[in-house]
Amino acid sequence: MTVRERLMAEIGDLPNGLVVQALALIQFLKVDYLRRQTALASGGFYRPRSGRSPLRHAGKWAGDDLLDCLDLVRSNRGIV
C-alpha cells in the first residue's frame, strides 16, 4: 500500500468535522510548500545573521511611552 493509499484510507475513517480540518491542513501545507519553493527559487527567504547582538538596542528607548508599554504588557500577560 502506497503512502497516498494509506492517507486516503485514514481520511476515509475520519468523521466529517475532522475531514474539514484535514482539508484545511492539506491546503495550508500546499500553500506553504509553494511559498517556500518560490522564495528559494528567487534567492529570497534566507537571510544570514548579521552577527550583531540585539543587546546593542538595550537602554536606547526612544520615546516617552515606555511605562505605558510596560503596563500594557503586564496587563495582557497570560491572555491568549
ChimeraX attribute file (.defattr): number of C-alpha atoms within 10 A of each C-alpha:
attribute: neighborCount
match mode: 1-to-1
recipient: residues
	/A:1	6
	/A:2	7
	/A:3	8
	/A:4	9
	/A:5	10
	/A:6	11
	/A:7	11
	/A:8	11
	/A:9	11
	/A:10	11
	/A:11	15
	/A:12	11
	/A:13	10
	/A:14	12
	/A:15	9
	/A:16	11
	/A:17	8
	/A:18	12
	/A:19	15
	/A:20	12
	/A:21	11
	/A:22	14
	/A:23	12
	/A:24	12
	/A:25	12
	/A:26	12
	/A:27	12
	/A:28	12
	/A:29	12
	/A:30	12
	/A:31	12
	/A:32	12
	/A:33	12
	/A:34	12
	/A:35	13
	/A:36	14
	/A:37	13
	/A:38	13
	/A:39	13
	/A:40	12
	/A:41	10
	/A:42	9
	/A:43	10
	/A:44	10
	/A:45	13
	/A:46	8
	/A:47	7
	/A:48	6
	/A:49	7
	/A:50	6
	/A:51	6
	/A:52	7
	/A:53	9
	/A:54	7
	/A:55	8
	/A:56	8
	/A:57	8
	/A:58	8
	/A:59	7
	/A:60	8
	/A:61	9
	/A:62	7
	/A:63	6
	/A:64	8
	/A:65	10
	/A:66	11
	/A:67	9
	/A:68	10
	/A:69	11
	/A:70	11
	/A:71	12
	/A:72	11
	/A:73	11
	/A:74	10
	/A:75	10
	/A:76	10
	/A:77	9
	/A:78	7
	/A:79	5
	/A:80	4
